[in-house]
Amino acid sequence: MKYILYCRKSTDTEDRQVLSLDSQENELLAIAEKLNLKIVKVFKESRTAKEAGRPIFNEVIQMINAGKADAILCWKLDRLARNFLDGGLIMDMLQKGIIKEIRTYEAVHLPNETSFILAMQFGMANQYSRDLSVNVKRGNREKLSRGEWPNHAPFGYLNDKPTKTITIDPIRSKYVVRAFQLYATGRYGFNEIAKILYDEGLRTSSGKKVYRGHIHRFISQPFYCGLMLREGKYYPGKHQPLISKQLYDDAQNVLHDRNRPRLQKKFFALRGFIKCESCGCAYTASTKKGHDYYYCTNGKGHCEAHLKYMRETTMYELIAPVLDQLRYDEEIIDIMFNAAKERQLHDNSYVESIVTSCQNRLESLKAKETRLLDTFLDGQISKEIYDAKALEIHNEKVCAEKQMSEAKTKNDILALEPTKEAFLLGNRAMKNFVDGNDDEKRIIASKILWNLSMKDGNIAQVSYRSPYDIMAKAPKTGDISTLLRDLDSNQDNILQRDVSYH
């Protein structure tokens, strides 16, 4: 007989204790030599046998059907098949004599063997695989519920085998943060970010370039902001986040086209921030005769201001005074900050308010959960709708619980830092805008300005993002008590947006 030697091992959990491909081959070659078996070809496959469609297994079957071989030598029957389709094919070929013998390490199967024995062995292999899969999934869900990641650490993290925990990779983690920061601006695509990170020194473990697919996986992974996602369900992780939830959300807005600017051949710092007061359409920009100009897109087709072009340098000159409305004396900012620190040493009302807000939100979600269950039990909605809505409520609860947990443990003094930084950014906005390059100008505009409208070559209306809207209206030369009230107001506005991640 002409034997095919077939070895298989996959990365599936049920195959981890099976001999390696080389070990299987060596053991089977020893059997062939001892019994003087003629091996016409050796096949080795790294693929699970739970599903039909293995390419090398199919090649084995084709070779036997072509008469180039008529027997199989393998470690065990479950190396050939763990699914009924492939198992039934092997049984049928053996009973018809197309396969004259299947020899394993511990047994020999011949055409005259009762099909019940083979069916039982293939069935046991299939059931073992199914049971093990269920147990592994259950174990993974248990790990996730404890805040533990059950898989290999994502890029930017490392598996600590002794403690079975996830730790931050001190080298690659900074590139993940950089990728989020670049992408959240809306200016860079995955290919551009991959090139930037490569130029800055990012390499894979094998020394190769990280391509656009890797960047896309970074941006799509909530693991980096402290949440683990499995089968659409969020779990709070115990690992240390690399980025804030706010930065993650900003990147998702760009990824899902909620905040993505249209790709343009030339970059203009203020495109997307300016509207026409006359018709409400956005301003665009283009280069003509070596100069950059902004003008109304005339999207509605009837704007007379459409033909009035404004040079970019003139636009910058108009915006500078708008940013100057946020300027405070830095000595006063320090006085406000230090006074607020002293006050917060004796006052926990802010954290208490955040905790109360989260508790109220959780109570609301629990009530919604109860109403949803009652609606389902009354037969008013289908199981599919119930499952989808229940999952949505669960994810909201996880986010609220994480926010409340971090608010309870947060140092109140540290909570003041973002407020101080906001004041300092506003204070220096005009100078940094005037002196900065196009990238820096756009970053300042995106952080501070909500919208600008132009009419007759001048700014008609301006809107600031929170908390800069309050800062713009506050008196810059008022007494300290007034400014302290402004500081408290700004702190609430800044931290309420994302208290748990600043």
Backbone torsions as a table, in degrees:
resi	resn	phi	psi	omega
1	MET	NA	150.8	179.5
2	LYS	-104.1	114.4	-172.8
3	TYR	-95.9	141.7	165.3
4	ILE	-101.8	128.0	176.1
5	LEU	-94.4	116.8	-175.1
6	TYR	-117.5	123.4	177.1
7	CYS	-120.3	139.0	178.2
8	ARG	-143.7	138.6	173.2
9	LYS	-152.0	135.2	178.6
10	SER	-117.9	175.0	177.7
11	THR	-87.1	3.1	179.4
12	ASP	-64.1	153.7	-177.0
13	THR	-57.5	-38.4	-175.5
14	GLU	-70.2	-13.5	-178.3
15	ASP	-103.9	4.5	-173.7
16	ARG	-69.0	-27.4	-179.1
17	GLN	-92.6	-1.0	179.9
18	VAL	-78.0	149.3	177.8
19	LEU	-54.9	148.0	176.0
20	SER	-64.3	166.1	-179.5
21	LEU	-59.6	-43.5	-180.0
22	ASP	-65.8	-39.2	178.9
23	SER	-65.3	-43.2	176.6
24	GLN	-59.3	-45.0	-178.7
25	GLU	-61.7	-44.3	-178.9
26	ASN	-63.5	-43.4	179.5
27	GLU	-63.5	-42.5	-177.2
28	LEU	-73.3	-34.7	175.9
29	LEU	-65.2	-34.1	176.7
30	ALA	-64.7	-39.5	176.9
31	ILE	-64.6	-44.4	-179.6
32	ALA	-61.3	-40.5	180.0
33	GLU	-68.2	-40.7	-179.1
34	LYS	-65.0	-38.6	-176.4
35	LEU	-98.1	2.8	178.8
36	ASN	59.5	46.3	178.9
37	LEU	-87.8	142.6	-179.2
38	LYS	-90.3	110.6	179.8
39	ILE	-95.5	115.5	-179.0
40	VAL	-89.7	-24.6	178.6
41	LYS	-164.2	146.8	177.2
42	VAL	-109.5	127.8	177.0
43	PHE	-116.2	133.5	175.5
44	LYS	-128.6	131.2	-174.3
45	GLU	-133.6	133.3	175.4
46	SER	-109.0	82.8	-174.4
47	ARG	-157.5	142.3	176.4
48	THR	-68.0	147.3	178.7
49	ALA	-103.8	12.5	179.4
50	LYS	-70.0	-27.3	-179.1
51	GLU	-121.1	148.4	177.1
52	ALA	-72.6	159.8	176.4
53	GLY	111.2	15.3	177.5
54	ARG	-70.3	124.2	-175.4
55	PRO	-64.2	-42.4	-177.5
56	ILE	-72.6	-37.8	175.2
57	PHE	-60.5	-42.8	178.0
58	ASN	-62.9	-33.9	176.9
59	GLU	-66.1	-37.4	176.2
60	VAL	-60.5	-46.8	-179.0
61	ILE	-62.8	-42.8	179.6
62	GLN	-62.9	-38.7	-179.2
63	MET	-66.5	-38.4	178.0
64	ILE	-70.1	-43.6	179.1
65	ASN	-62.9	-28.5	179.2
66	ALA	-80.9	-3.2	178.6
67	GLY	82.0	10.1	-179.5
68	LYS	-82.9	-11.6	176.1
69	ALA	-155.8	157.8	-179.1
70	ASP	-142.9	14.4	178.7
71	ALA	-152.2	156.4	-178.0
72	ILE	-127.0	135.3	174.2
73	LEU	-117.6	118.1	-179.3
74	CYS	-142.9	167.3	-175.6
75	TRP	-68.2	-51.7	175.6
76	LYS	-145.3	165.2	179.8
77	LEU	-62.5	-32.7	-178.6
78	ASP	-70.2	-9.8	171.8
79	ARG	-71.9	-29.8	179.4
80	LEU	-77.2	-43.1	-174.8
81	ALA	-157.4	141.9	168.8
82	ARG	-125.0	11.2	177.1
83	ASN	-127.9	155.1	-172.7
84	PHE	-70.7	-27.3	-178.3
85	LEU	-66.9	-52.2	178.5
86	ASP	-68.7	-38.0	178.7
87	GLY	-62.8	-42.8	178.4
88	GLY	-64.3	-36.7	178.1
89	LEU	-63.8	-44.5	178.9
90	ILE	-62.1	-45.0	179.9
91	MET	-61.7	-43.2	-178.9
92	ASP	-64.2	-43.3	-180.0
93	MET	-67.0	-34.8	178.6
94	LEU	-69.8	-43.3	-179.2
95	GLN	-66.2	-32.8	179.2
96	LYS	-81.9	-5.6	178.6
97	GLY	83.5	3.4	175.9
98	ILE	-64.4	-41.6	168.5
99	ILE	-99.5	119.1	-176.0
100	LYS	-84.7	-22.3	-178.8
101	GLU	-163.8	140.4	168.5
102	ILE	-119.4	114.2	-177.0
103	ARG	-110.8	128.7	176.8
104	THR	-115.7	178.8	-178.6
105	TYR	-60.2	-28.6	-172.2
106	GLU	-122.9	-2.2	-177.4
107	ALA	-157.9	165.7	175.2
108	VAL	-125.9	131.1	-179.3
109	HIS	-116.7	125.3	-174.9
110	LEU	-117.4	165.4	-178.0
111	PRO	-60.4	-29.9	-178.3
112	ASN	-83.7	1.5	179.0
113	GLU	-70.9	141.3	-179.4
114	THR	-62.5	138.6	-177.2
115	SER	-67.2	-20.4	-178.3
116	PHE	-63.2	-39.4	-177.5
117	ILE	-66.3	-46.1	178.6
118	LEU	-64.3	-43.7	-179.8
119	ALA	-61.0	-38.9	179.9
120	MET	-65.8	-40.9	-178.4
121	GLN	-69.3	-44.0	177.2
122	PHE	-65.3	-36.8	178.2
123	GLY	-65.5	-40.4	177.4
124	MET	-64.3	-39.6	178.5
125	ALA	-63.9	-42.0	179.2
126	ASN	-65.6	-44.9	-178.2
127	GLN	-67.1	-38.0	177.6
128	TYR	-61.0	-43.1	179.5
129	SER	-63.3	-43.3	-179.2
130	ARG	-66.3	-45.6	-179.7
131	ASP	-62.6	-43.1	-179.3
132	LEU	-64.4	-38.6	178.6
133	SER	-61.6	-43.4	179.0
134	VAL	-63.1	-42.2	-178.4
135	ASN	-67.5	-39.7	179.0
136	VAL	-64.0	-44.5	179.7
137	LYS	-63.0	-40.2	178.2
138	ARG	-63.7	-42.0	177.5
139	GLY	-63.4	-38.6	178.3
140	ASN	-65.2	-40.9	178.5
141	ARG	-63.7	-37.6	179.1
142	GLU	-65.3	-42.6	177.7
143	LYS	-62.1	-44.2	-179.8
144	LEU	-61.7	-40.4	-179.8
145	SER	-65.4	-23.0	176.6
146	ARG	-89.7	1.4	-179.8
147	GLY	84.5	15.7	-178.0
148	GLU	-104.6	140.1	179.2
149	TRP	-87.2	122.0	-172.8
150	PRO	-85.6	-1.8	-175.4
151	ASN	-117.7	-173.6	176.3
152	HIS	-63.4	141.9	-177.3
153	ALA	-59.9	135.3	176.1
154	PRO	-62.4	162.0	178.2
155	PHE	-55.2	132.0	-176.5
156	GLY	101.3	-8.7	176.8
157	TYR	-126.8	166.3	178.3
158	LEU	-130.5	146.6	173.1
159	ASN	-83.8	122.1	174.8
160	ASP	-93.9	97.2	-173.0
161	LYS	-61.8	-42.0	-179.9
162	PRO	-59.3	-40.5	-178.5
163	THR	-97.8	-7.4	-178.1
164	LYS	56.0	42.8	179.3
165	THR	-124.2	174.2	177.9
166	ILE	-107.2	128.1	177.2
167	THR	-121.2	160.9	-178.6
168	ILE	-76.4	133.1	173.5
169	ASP	-77.1	112.7	-174.4
170	PRO	-64.5	-20.2	-177.1
171	ILE	-93.1	-53.7	-172.2
172	ARG	-84.2	-19.2	-177.0
173	SER	-61.3	-35.8	-177.8
174	LYS	-65.4	-28.0	179.3
175	TYR	-73.7	-32.7	176.2
176	VAL	-63.6	-46.4	178.5
177	VAL	-60.3	-43.5	179.4
178	ARG	-60.9	-40.6	179.3
179	ALA	-61.8	-43.1	178.9
180	PHE	-64.6	-42.9	-178.2
181	GLN	-63.5	-42.0	179.2
182	LEU	-67.1	-45.0	-175.7
183	TYR	-68.4	-36.2	-177.2
184	ALA	-65.0	-20.0	177.6
185	THR	-69.1	-21.8	-178.9
186	GLY	83.6	-0.8	-175.8
187	ARG	-93.7	-27.1	-170.9
188	TYR	-109.5	136.8	173.2
189	GLY	-89.8	176.9	-176.7
190	PHE	-64.0	-40.7	179.5
191	ASN	-63.0	-41.9	-179.4
192	GLU	-66.1	-41.2	179.6
193	ILE	-65.2	-40.7	178.3
194	ALA	-59.3	-41.3	179.9
195	LYS	-68.7	-42.7	179.3
196	ILE	-60.6	-46.8	-178.4
197	LEU	-66.7	-34.5	177.1
198	TYR	-65.1	-43.6	178.2
199	ASP	-63.9	-28.0	-179.8
200	GLU	-88.4	0.9	172.0
201	GLY	112.1	2.2	-178.9
202	LEU	-72.5	131.4	176.1
203	ARG	-139.7	155.8	171.9
204	THR	-74.6	175.2	179.7
205	SER	-62.1	-24.0	178.6
206	SER	-94.1	5.7	176.4
207	GLY	86.8	11.8	-177.1
208	LYS	-98.0	170.9	179.5
209	LYS	-72.6	143.8	172.9
210	VAL	-88.3	120.4	-172.7
211	TYR	-93.6	178.9	-173.0
212	ARG	-59.0	-33.7	179.6
213	GLY	-62.3	-37.4	177.4
214	HIS	-65.4	-42.8	-179.7
215	ILE	-62.2	-41.3	178.6
216	HIS	-61.0	-40.0	179.0
217	ARG	-66.8	-38.1	176.3
218	PHE	-56.2	-53.9	-172.7
219	ILE	-64.1	-30.3	-176.9
220	SER	-84.6	-6.6	-169.8
221	GLN	-98.4	109.1	178.5
222	PRO	-70.5	-8.2	178.1
223	PHE	-53.6	-34.1	-175.0
224	TYR	-71.1	-16.1	175.8
225	CYS	-107.2	12.1	173.0
226	GLY	101.7	2.7	179.8
227	LEU	-114.6	137.7	178.8
228	MET	-105.3	129.9	-177.3
229	LEU	-112.6	124.4	177.2
230	ARG	-141.6	120.0	-179.8
231	GLU	54.4	42.4	176.4
232	GLY	80.3	1.5	-175.0
233	LYS	-112.5	135.1	179.2
234	TYR	-88.8	141.2	173.2
235	TYR	-130.9	134.5	176.4
236	PRO	-71.6	127.6	-178.3
237	GLY	-93.3	152.4	176.9
238	LYS	-86.8	-10.7	-178.0
239	HIS	-72.3	160.4	179.8
240	GLN	-80.5	124.6	179.6
241	PRO	-66.4	151.0	174.6
242	LEU	-91.8	-29.3	-176.0
243	ILE	-132.4	166.6	176.7
244	SER	-80.0	158.5	176.1
245	LYS	-63.4	-33.7	179.9
246	GLN	-64.5	-43.5	178.9
247	LEU	-64.8	-39.1	177.4
248	TYR	-62.2	-44.7	179.8
249	ASP	-64.1	-39.0	177.9
250	ASP	-61.3	-41.6	179.3
251	ALA	-66.6	-36.6	179.2
252	GLN	-67.7	-35.1	176.9
253	ASN	-60.3	-40.8	177.6
254	VAL	-69.8	-43.8	-177.2
255	LEU	-59.9	-38.7	-176.6
256	HIS	-99.2	21.7	172.3
257	ASP	66.2	15.5	178.2
258	ARG	-80.6	-20.4	-176.5
259	ASN	-139.1	16.7	-173.0
260	ARG	-87.6	122.9	174.2
261	PRO	-73.5	153.4	176.6
262	ARG	-67.0	138.7	180.0
263	LEU	-65.9	130.9	-179.5
264	GLN	-124.7	152.9	178.6
265	LYS	-67.0	-33.9	179.8
266	LYS	-119.9	142.7	-178.1
267	PHE	-92.0	130.4	175.3
268	PHE	-122.4	126.7	-170.4
269	ALA	-60.6	-34.0	-171.9
270	LEU	-107.2	5.9	179.5
271	ARG	-66.2	131.1	-178.7
272	GLY	99.9	-9.3	-178.6
273	PHE	-107.3	-9.3	-171.9
274	ILE	-117.9	139.4	176.2
275	LYS	-126.5	161.1	177.1
276	CYS	-88.3	124.8	-179.7
277	GLU	-67.5	-27.7	-176.2
278	SER	-74.0	-45.1	-175.2
279	CYS	-118.9	-10.7	178.5
280	GLY	84.6	-0.8	179.9
281	CYS	-79.9	158.7	-179.4
282	ALA	-74.2	152.8	170.7
283	TYR	-85.3	143.2	171.1
284	THR	-119.8	-176.2	-178.3
285	ALA	-144.9	153.8	176.7
286	SER	-156.2	166.8	-179.5
287	THR	-105.5	127.0	179.2
288	LYS	-134.6	123.9	178.6
289	LYS	53.9	40.3	174.5
290	GLY	84.1	1.2	179.6
291	HIS	-122.2	149.1	178.4
292	ASP	-94.8	133.9	-178.1
293	TYR	-129.0	147.8	173.0
294	TYR	-110.2	144.8	-179.3
295	TYR	-162.5	160.4	-179.1
296	CYS	-69.4	139.1	179.7
297	THR	-74.1	-16.4	-179.0
298	ASN	55.2	46.0	-177.2
299	GLY	-63.3	-24.0	-179.3
300	LYS	-95.2	-5.7	172.0
301	GLY	80.6	8.8	-177.8
302	HIS	-137.7	25.9	-176.2
303	CYS	-93.3	122.6	178.8
304	GLU	-74.6	-24.9	-179.1
305	ALA	-74.9	-6.0	-177.0
306	HIS	-59.9	-31.3	-175.4
307	LEU	-87.4	-1.8	-179.4
308	LYS	-96.2	110.7	-178.4
309	TYR	-95.1	143.9	179.0
310	MET	-123.7	125.7	-178.9
311	ARG	-65.3	145.2	-175.4
312	GLU	-58.4	-41.5	-179.5
313	THR	-62.0	-34.9	176.9
314	THR	-67.7	-39.8	178.1
315	MET	-60.9	-41.8	178.8
316	TYR	-62.5	-39.9	-179.8
317	GLU	-64.4	-32.3	178.7
318	LEU	-74.9	-33.9	-175.9
319	ILE	-78.5	-31.3	-178.1
320	ALA	-52.8	-48.3	177.9
321	PRO	-63.0	-30.0	177.5
322	VAL	-62.4	-42.9	179.0
323	LEU	-72.3	-26.4	-179.8
324	ASP	-68.2	-16.5	177.7
325	GLN	-65.9	-13.4	-176.6
326	LEU	-98.4	2.8	-172.6
327	ARG	-79.5	126.0	172.8
328	TYR	-116.8	156.7	171.6
329	ASP	-69.5	128.3	-175.4
330	GLU	-66.1	-26.0	175.8
331	GLU	-65.7	-38.5	177.6
332	ILE	-67.6	-38.9	177.8
333	ILE	-59.2	-42.9	178.7
334	ASP	-64.2	-40.4	178.8
335	ILE	-62.7	-45.7	178.7
336	MET	-60.9	-44.9	-177.5
337	PHE	-62.5	-47.2	-179.2
338	ASN	-65.5	-38.1	178.1
339	ALA	-65.6	-40.8	179.2
340	ALA	-65.7	-36.5	177.5
341	LYS	-62.1	-44.8	179.3
342	GLU	-60.5	-42.0	-178.8
343	ARG	-66.6	-39.0	-176.9
344	GLN	-74.0	-17.8	174.4
345	LEU	-62.9	-23.1	-178.2
346	HIS	-116.3	10.4	-174.6
347	ASP	-141.5	116.0	178.6
348	ASN	-104.6	17.0	-173.4
349	SER	-63.8	-31.1	-177.1
350	TYR	-66.1	-51.4	179.6
351	VAL	-61.7	-38.9	178.9
352	GLU	-60.9	-38.6	179.8
353	SER	-66.5	-38.7	178.2
354	ILE	-65.1	-44.5	179.5
355	VAL	-62.1	-43.2	178.9
356	THR	-62.1	-41.9	178.2
357	SER	-60.3	-44.1	179.0
358	CYS	-65.9	-39.8	178.6
359	GLN	-62.4	-42.3	177.7
360	ASN	-62.5	-40.3	178.9
361	ARG	-64.4	-40.5	179.3
362	LEU	-66.3	-40.1	177.8
363	GLU	-62.4	-40.5	178.4
364	SER	-63.1	-41.4	179.7
365	LEU	-67.9	-37.9	177.6
366	LYS	-64.3	-40.3	177.2
367	ALA	-64.2	-41.0	177.8
368	LYS	-63.3	-38.1	178.5
369	GLU	-62.8	-42.9	179.4
370	THR	-64.6	-44.0	179.0
371	ARG	-62.9	-38.5	179.4
372	LEU	-63.9	-43.0	179.4
373	LEU	-64.0	-43.6	178.9
374	ASP	-61.0	-41.7	179.1
375	THR	-62.4	-40.0	179.5
376	PHE	-67.9	-44.6	-179.0
377	LEU	-65.9	-27.8	176.9
378	ASP	-78.2	-3.6	178.5
379	GLY	78.1	18.8	-177.0
380	GLN	-85.0	-20.1	177.4
381	ILE	-132.4	158.5	-179.1
382	SER	-80.6	167.0	178.2
383	LYS	-62.8	-37.1	-178.6
384	GLU	-63.8	-44.7	179.8
385	ILE	-66.4	-40.8	179.1
386	TYR	-60.7	-47.5	-178.8
387	ASP	-60.9	-42.5	-178.7
388	ALA	-64.8	-45.3	-179.5
389	LYS	-69.0	-38.1	178.7
390	ALA	-63.1	-39.9	178.2
391	LEU	-65.6	-39.7	179.2
392	GLU	-62.6	-43.7	178.8
393	ILE	-65.3	-41.4	178.8
394	HIS	-58.1	-45.9	-178.5
395	ASN	-63.7	-37.8	176.7
396	GLU	-65.4	-39.1	179.1
397	LYS	-64.5	-40.3	179.2
398	VAL	-61.1	-44.3	179.5
399	CYS	-63.7	-41.8	-179.4
400	ALA	-67.3	-41.7	179.1
401	GLU	-64.9	-38.5	178.0
402	LYS	-66.6	-41.7	178.8
403	GLN	-62.0	-43.4	-179.1
404	MET	-67.5	-42.1	179.8
405	SER	-60.6	-43.7	-178.2
406	GLU	-74.0	-30.6	177.4
407	ALA	-65.8	-37.2	-179.7
408	LYS	-66.0	-34.5	-176.2
409	THR	-96.4	-1.1	-174.5
410	LYS	-77.8	139.6	174.1
411	ASN	-73.6	121.9	-177.2
412	ASP	-61.4	-32.4	179.8
413	ILE	-66.6	-40.3	177.3
414	LEU	-63.4	-29.5	-179.3
415	ALA	-66.2	-19.9	178.7
416	LEU	-79.1	-22.3	-175.7
417	GLU	-56.4	-46.8	178.9
418	PRO	-59.8	-32.8	179.0
419	THR	-66.5	-45.1	178.6
420	LYS	-62.1	-42.6	-179.9
421	GLU	-62.5	-36.7	178.6
422	ALA	-64.2	-42.8	177.4
423	PHE	-62.4	-43.0	-178.5
424	LEU	-67.0	-39.4	177.6
425	LEU	-62.2	-44.9	178.0
426	GLY	-63.4	-38.3	-178.4
427	ASN	-64.3	-35.0	-175.4
428	ARG	-102.1	3.3	-172.3
429	ALA	-59.0	-46.6	-176.2
430	MET	-62.9	-48.8	-178.2
431	LYS	-62.5	-44.8	-179.4
432	ASN	-66.1	-33.9	178.0
433	PHE	-68.0	-45.7	-178.3
434	VAL	-67.1	-41.3	-175.5
435	ASP	-86.7	-18.1	-172.4
436	GLY	-79.6	164.5	174.8
437	ASN	-80.0	-176.4	-175.8
438	ASP	-62.5	-39.3	178.1
439	ASP	-61.3	-46.5	-178.4
440	GLU	-66.1	-38.0	177.2
441	LYS	-61.1	-43.6	-178.4
442	ARG	-67.2	-39.3	179.0
443	ILE	-61.7	-45.0	179.1
444	ILE	-63.0	-44.4	179.9
445	ALA	-62.7	-41.2	-177.1
446	SER	-69.3	-29.7	-179.7
447	LYS	-82.0	-29.6	-170.2
448	ILE	-110.0	-42.9	-172.4
449	LEU	-93.8	134.9	175.0
450	TRP	-92.6	-45.3	-179.5
451	ASN	-164.5	148.7	173.2
452	LEU	-129.0	140.1	173.8
453	SER	-122.2	140.9	-175.9
454	MET	-113.9	145.0	175.7
455	LYS	-152.7	129.2	178.0
456	ASP	53.6	39.2	175.5
457	GLY	77.5	12.0	179.3
458	ASN	-133.7	162.6	176.7
459	ILE	-75.7	121.2	-179.7
460	ALA	-87.5	-45.7	179.2
461	GLN	-143.1	151.6	176.4
462	VAL	-138.0	138.7	176.1
463	SER	-124.3	135.6	179.0
464	TYR	-103.9	151.0	172.1
465	ARG	-72.6	155.9	173.6
466	SER	-71.0	137.5	7.7
467	PRO	-97.3	8.9	-174.8
468	TYR	-68.1	-20.5	176.1
469	ASP	-63.3	-38.4	178.2
470	ILE	-72.6	-41.2	-178.4
471	MET	-62.8	-35.9	-178.2
472	ALA	-66.8	-32.0	-176.9
473	LYS	-86.9	-19.8	-174.8
474	ALA	-72.1	145.8	177.4
475	PRO	-66.8	134.5	-176.7
476	LYS	-89.1	-11.4	-177.8
477	THR	-123.0	18.9	-178.0
478	GLY	-74.6	178.6	-179.9
479	ASP	-73.7	164.7	-174.2
480	ILE	-61.5	-38.1	-178.0
481	SER	-63.1	-37.7	177.6
482	THR	-65.6	-44.3	180.0
483	LEU	-65.7	-33.7	177.1
484	LEU	-64.8	-36.6	175.9
485	ARG	-63.9	-38.5	176.3
486	ASP	-62.5	-40.1	179.0
487	LEU	-60.6	-46.3	178.7
488	ASP	-61.0	-43.6	180.0
489	SER	-60.9	-44.2	179.7
490	ASN	-65.7	-39.2	180.0
491	GLN	-60.5	-43.8	178.5
492	ASP	-61.2	-44.7	-178.0
493	ASN	-64.2	-41.0	-178.1
494	ILE	-70.1	-50.7	-170.0
495	LEU	-80.2	-26.8	177.6
496	GLN	-62.4	-27.4	-179.1
497	ARG	-66.1	-37.5	-177.0
498	ASP	-164.6	64.6	-171.6
499	VAL	-60.7	-30.6	-171.1
500	SER	-80.8	-8.5	-174.8
501	TYR	-124.0	1.7	-179.2
502	HIS	-77.8	NA	NA
